[in-house]
């Protein structure tokens, strides 16, 4: 919790001032005391209540003044606020390793099926865009609410060489910036009013309405480093949700002729399978998912990382994100709540004080 006007807390100093005045008043009353002939008569006239009961109004009054002072300081709290995402950019890895058959029938087909189910579940909701990345990244479908167009585009996805995870994130940011004025494009520093809040993109806990969902089965092999791209997303308060897809089991790579893009078909499998390192993607092991980087990207941007080793887990991972997209964290002014609570306590203190001080009739027997 933060305070917009912390100097207002100085008003709490009025509390010891009030007690000082009360103490002086009591001293004067003692000096003006009168003598009575019967103490018993006075005790009979006094209300029958304990010493702690008489302190209740004072305690309520002090607590009310403290709450009013806090309300005057304009406290702000970061809290979850339901909101529909303006744009979801779905970035899919289309590197050659996505032809691996450790996931039936292969990773790319399973990913397209799960992505189609996810897009269908968002029908009538936020805009969705598609970015594919292998050696480079490109926008396959700009953000749109046309679900049929998105699903048709998924069917036409092909695989290629390389894995440009960082470039995919930057491309997704630029695609979001085209339709969301709250997000600055890459190469342009976020200005006040951009990045998820009225104060710019640096307020912790506040996020833009748009998010990126990045699905990959490997590690970045070329182009911009993922950490650098994550810093750009974090500066714009764009959350990146990462998914590592695939197993570590050696399996052949098999893609249909319509699923490869210019570097040779995989009809019979790429060498009948592999278990070590090949000459593909700068010699990295295509079964290795760079989980530490994906986790770091998600943490840096306020998203989350998910691991999926089969179609069911991938569908569950995408499905679980739907609820996450609808909640963002915003700073809300809660001064009214403090002021209302303080006013109620002060009113209660005055009411109890009047009730305890009401005149009582002395009954003689």
ABEGO torsion letter per residue (X at the ends): XBBABAAAAAAAAAAAAAAAAAAAAAAAAAAABBBBABAAAAAAABBBBBAAAAAAAAAAAAAAAAAAAAAAAGBBBBBBBBBBBABBBBBBBABAAAABAABOABAAAAAAAAAAAAAAAABGBBBBBBBBBBABBBBABBBBABAAAAAAAAAABBBBBEBBAAAAAAAAAAAAAAABAABBBBGBBBBBGBGGBAAEAABBGBBBABBBBBBBABBBABEBBAAAAAAAAAAAGBBBBBBBBEBABBBBBBBBAAABBGAEBAAAEBGGEBABBBABGGGBBAABBBAAAAAAAAAAAGBBBBBBABAAAAAAAAAAAAAAAABBBBBBBAAAAAAAAAAAAAAAAAAAAAAAABBBBBBBX
